[in-house]
Amino acid sequence: MTPNQVSLFRRPHVAGQFYESNAEALKLQIKSCFLNTLGPEKLPEINYHNYPRNIVGLICPHAGYMYSGAVAASSFFELAKDGLPETIIILCPNHTGYGSGLSLMREGIWQTPLGNIQIDTDLADNILSKSDIIDVDEFAHRFEHSIEVQLPFLQYLYGDNFKIVPICFLMQDFATAVDVGNILVEVLAARNAVVVASSDMTHYESAKQAEKKDLSVLAAVTALDALRFYETVEDQNVTMCGCAPITALITYARGLNAKATLLNYRSSGDVTGDYSSVVGYASVIFKK
């Protein structure tokens, strides 16, 4: 690897914290997420013969696997049944504050304990050609966990037989999110692709209050009403982190006349037994 390539090799930042850092231990951890009573309770089977596929998008949480892994597994279980996507566009919030307002990494490799994943540079460049607001910025992704935690699940399913396009939202305004969603409608029209919006739900409220707020928000998601979703988050002060990524995904799915289904909703309290202050997690699929 030359000095110029070092910055294009994104090493894992939260391995050993959010998920196991050893490959075999990580595979066992992911397997346990699928078998968990809070998740699918069965292992996924890949449908390699289903094309064109029907699932166009997922909402997945991005907390430590101990807390949200079973909920994330619910989305990935359905994706496995739907077939093998060539490229997965992962939209995430920016928790670190590093980088530009809307940051795409257009080339290089993402590494996890399960191996390396290539960025789909051709698709990334196509997205960039349609947008005046998306910047090429590797730094925004370097320490951000909310895309990284999705990757081992995808590798568990597909090995290295897919590529990604990572997009990180520091800007969370409605217009920006809708713009990204509309661009995805245009550039993904003829592609075998899936869009993943990485987000947790309400943070650090009682389980009862978190569930009330989150189910109100998720009702707008399943109605594919991006404006209602965005306004509900603002009006009810829902402390979810991925508002813009989900708004973009709703816009994209609506452009494809897709339908959304809530698969699973839990909170950290269902794991810890402490329901006084929880984080909510949701699994949603968008299907043509």
N, C-alpha and C positions, 0 to 999 in steps of 0.2 A: 504494500500500500504506500503510495507516494504521499509527501506532505500535503499536497493539494486535495487528496482524497480523504484525509483523516476526518475533516469536518463533515463529510458526507456519510460517515459510518456512525449511525446513532446507536450508542451502547445503552443497555438497560439501566435505568436510574432507580427503579423501585423494586428490583428483584431482591428477595430476601427480606422485604418489608411488606409489600402488598401481596406477594405470592412467592412461592418457593424458588430458591436460586439454583437448586440442583435439578437437572432435567428429569431424572426418574421420579424424584419427589414431587416435581411440578405436575407430571402426568398423573400421578396418583391423586394429587390435590384436585386437579380438574375433574378427574373421574368421580371423586367424592362429591363434587358440586352437582354433577348430573344425577347422581344417585340419591342426593339429599332429599329428605321429605319436604323441604321448603322449595324444591325445584322440580325437575321433570320426573325424578325417581326411576329413571332408566337411562341407559347409555344410548348415545346417538348412533344412527346408521346413515352413511352417506349414500344418497341417491345419485349415482354418477350418470344415470340415464335420462334424467329429467332436464330437457332443454327444448324450448325456452323455459327458464324458471319463472316462478310466479312472485316470489318475495323480492320486493324492491328496496326495502328499508327495515331497520331495526332501531329500537331504543334499548340501550344496555347501560346498567350502572357501572361505576368505575371505582368502587371502594375496594378495600382489601378483600381477597377471596373468602376469608373467614366470614365476612359480614354480608357481602352482596354476590358472592360467586354462584349461589344456587339460583338467584333471580336472573343473573346474566345467562346461566346455562339454559334457562327456559327459552330465551331468544335463539341461542345457538343450536339448540336441539331442533327447532323448527327449520332453521336455515339448512342444517345438515340434510333433513328430509327433502328439502327443495332442490338440492343439487349443488354443483360447484360453480361459484362465480369466478370470473377471470380477474376482476379488480374490485377491491373494496375501498370505497371512499369513506374515511373516518373523520367526522366532524367533532371537535371537542372544544370545551371552554379553556380559557387561559387562566390557570390558578396562580401562576408565578409572577405575572406582570412583565416578563421578559419578551422582547421582540416587538414586532409591529402590530397594528390593530387587527389585521387579518392575515395570517401567515400560512403559507404553503411551502412544504419541502418538496422540491420538484425532481430530485435525483438522489441516488444513494441507496444505502442498506439500513434497515432497522434490525437490530439483533435482540434476541431473547435467549433464555437458556435452552429453548427448543430449536434454535437455528436462526437463519437470516431470511429476511423478507425484502424483496426489491420494491422500490418505488416505480410506479408506472409513469415514466417520464413523458411519454407521448400524450397520455390523458392529462397529466398535470399541465403540460404546455397548452393543450387545447382549452382547459379551464382558464388559464392565465390570459389567453388571447381574447377571451370574452369579457374580461373584467378589468376595470380601472382601479379597483380597490384592494384586490388581493396581491400581497407582496410575496416574493420569494425570501424566506427568512428561516434559516435552520435553527437560529438561536432560540426562537420561541418554543421549539419542540424539545430542546436538549434536556430540560429538567421537568417537563410536563408529564404527569403520570396518566392522564385520562385517555390517551390513545394507547399507550404502552400496555395497559392492563387488558385491553381487548385482544391483543395479538396472540398470547399463548393459547387462548380458546380457539382461535382460528387455525393456528398451527396444529393443535390437537386434532382438529377435524381434517384439515387439508394438506398438512405438511408444508412444503414450499411451492405448492401448485397454484399460487395466487400472487397478485401484486396489490399494493396499497397506494392511495393518495391521501396524505395526512393534511388536514386543514384545521388551524387553531384560531379560535375567536376570542380576542381581547375585547373587540367592539361587540356589544350585545344589543345594538339597536335593531328595531323591527325592519327598517328599510334595508339594512345590510344583509340581514338573514334572508329576507325574501329575495333579494338580488342573487344571492348564492344559490338558493333553491331553484330559481328560474334558469340560471346558468346550467345547473345539473340536468334539468329537463332537456335542455338543448344538446348538451355534449354527450349524454348517456343514452340517447334515443336508440342507437344501433349497437349498444354494447351489452355484454353480459356482466352486469355490475350490481353491487349492493351498496347502499348508503347506510352507514351506522352513525347514529347520534349518541354520543357518550355523555351521560348525565346521571347524577344522583338527584333525588327529589328534596323535600323539605329537610332542613338541617336543625337539629338540637331544639326540638319542641316535643311536647308529650306525644305519645303514639296516637292518641285520640285526635288531637288537633292536627298533627301531621297528616294522618289519613284523610281527614275531612278536606283539608286544603289540596292534597295531592290528587284525590279522586275527582275533585272539581276541575283541576287542571287536566287530568287524563280524559275526562269527558269531552273536553274541547279537542284533545288530540285525536280521539277515536271518531269525532265528528269531522276531522280534517279541516278545522276552522283555525287557521293560523292567527288571525287577528284576535279572535276570542281567547285562544290560548295565551297569547302574549299579554292581553289586557287582564286576564284572570291572574296571571303571575304577578303583574304589577299591582292590581287592585287589592289582592289578598296578601300581598307581601310574602309570596312564596319564595323561600330561600333556596331554590334549586339553582344549580350552577350552569346547566347547559341550556338555558332558555333560547339563545340564538341558534345553536345547532339543531335543536328540536324544531324551531320555527322554520329553518331551512328545509329540514326533512319533510315536514308537513306540506310545505309549498311544493317540493319535488313530487311527493306522492300524489297530491291533488292534481298536479299537472299530468300524471299518468292515469288518472281516474282509478287510483288504488283505494283499498279499504284498509282501515286500521283495526287491530284487535289487541286488547289488553290481555296478556297472557298471565301475568303474575305481578302482584304488589305485596311487598313485605317491608319490614323495617329492621333496623339493627336490634331492636328490642326482641324480635322473634329469635334472635341468636343469643343475646346476652341475658335475656330475662328482665332487663331494666327498661321499663316503658315510660319512664319519667322524662327522658331526653333521648330522642332517637334521630336517625337519618333514614329517610324513606328511599326505597328502591323499586323501580318499575321495569318490566319487560313488555315491549310492544312490538308487533310485527305489522308491516305494511305490505299488502299483497294485491296484485292485479287480479 
